[in-house]
Amino acid sequence: MSEFQSKPLFVWVKCALGQTIAVAEAIMDNIEQTSEVYSIAGKFDLLVKFNIPADWSVGRFINEKLHQVEGITNTETLVVFSAFTGGKNDDRVRLVE
């Protein structure tokens, strides 16, 4: 499998009270596969996008990498099946492969 093939993975993260910034920084600093971290409002505190190798186990990645970050109390994982792109100046929506 090519080293360039990856799959995106989105994870909602709930943090211990007062730990959101520390958790976000720890994720960015310690998990190489982290693409973006967003502070959000609602049931969860962070939305994190990871790009993991296509042949990696999602469950193993979450358990061995993300759940090792101190201050995380809960997560919910969203697995991506397809990604689409398009914009205001583009009348087509395209599947990104």
C-alpha positions as CSV (number, residue, x, y, z in Angstrom):
1,M,0.0,0.0,0.0
2,S,1.3,3.4,-0.9
3,E,2.5,5.6,2.0
4,F,0.4,8.5,0.6
5,Q,-2.9,6.7,0.9
6,S,-4.7,7.9,4.0
7,K,-8.2,8.1,5.3
8,P,-9.7,11.1,7.1
9,L,-11.2,10.5,10.5
10,F,-13.2,13.0,12.6
11,V,-13.4,12.7,16.4
12,W,-15.6,14.7,18.8
13,V,-13.7,15.0,22.1
14,K,-15.1,15.8,25.6
15,C,-12.6,17.3,28.0
16,A,-12.4,17.5,31.8
17,L,-13.4,20.9,33.1
18,G,-10.8,23.5,32.4
19,Q,-8.7,21.2,30.2
20,T,-9.9,22.0,26.7
21,I,-6.9,24.1,25.7
22,A,-4.4,21.7,27.2
23,V,-6.0,18.8,25.5
24,A,-6.1,20.5,22.1
25,E,-2.4,21.4,22.5
26,A,-1.5,17.9,23.5
27,I,-3.3,16.4,20.5
28,M,-1.6,18.8,18.1
29,D,1.9,18.3,19.7
30,N,1.8,14.5,20.3
31,I,-0.3,12.9,17.6
32,E,1.5,13.2,14.2
33,Q,-1.7,12.2,12.3
34,T,-3.6,15.3,13.5
35,S,-4.7,17.5,10.7
36,E,-6.9,20.1,12.5
37,V,-8.4,20.8,15.9
38,Y,-11.4,23.0,16.4
39,S,-12.9,24.3,19.7
40,I,-16.7,23.8,19.4
41,A,-19.8,24.4,21.5
42,G,-22.3,21.8,22.5
43,K,-22.0,18.3,23.9
44,F,-18.3,18.0,23.0
45,D,-15.4,20.5,23.4
46,L,-13.3,19.7,20.4
47,L,-13.6,18.4,16.9
48,V,-10.4,16.8,15.6
49,K,-9.5,15.7,12.1
50,F,-6.9,13.0,11.7
51,N,-5.5,11.6,8.5
52,I,-4.4,8.1,9.2
53,P,-2.9,5.5,6.9
54,A,-5.5,3.6,5.0
55,D,-4.4,0.3,6.4
56,W,-4.5,1.4,10.0
57,S,-7.2,0.2,12.4
58,V,-9.4,3.1,13.5
59,G,-10.2,1.5,16.8
60,R,-6.6,0.8,17.6
61,F,-5.5,4.4,16.6
62,I,-8.2,5.9,18.9
63,N,-7.3,3.6,21.8
64,E,-3.5,3.7,21.5
65,K,-3.0,7.3,20.4
66,L,-6.0,9.6,21.3
67,H,-7.2,8.0,24.5
68,Q,-3.7,8.3,25.9
69,V,-4.1,12.1,26.1
70,E,-4.7,13.2,29.6
71,G,-7.8,15.3,30.2
72,I,-10.1,13.5,27.6
73,T,-13.2,12.1,29.3
74,N,-15.2,10.9,26.2
75,T,-14.9,10.6,22.4
76,E,-17.2,9.9,19.5
77,T,-15.6,8.8,16.2
78,L,-16.9,9.6,12.7
79,V,-15.5,7.5,9.9
80,V,-15.5,9.1,6.5
81,F,-16.7,7.1,3.5
82,S,-16.5,9.7,0.8
83,A,-15.4,13.3,0.5
84,F,-16.9,15.9,-1.9
85,T,-15.6,19.2,-3.0
86,G,-17.0,22.2,-4.9
87,G,-17.4,25.9,-4.3
88,K,-19.3,29.0,-5.2
89,N,-17.4,29.4,-8.5
90,D,-17.8,25.8,-9.4
91,D,-21.1,24.4,-10.5
92,R,-20.1,20.8,-10.0
93,V,-19.6,18.8,-6.9
94,R,-16.8,16.3,-7.2
95,L,-15.9,13.2,-5.3
96,V,-12.4,13.5,-3.9
97,E,-10.5,10.2,-4.1
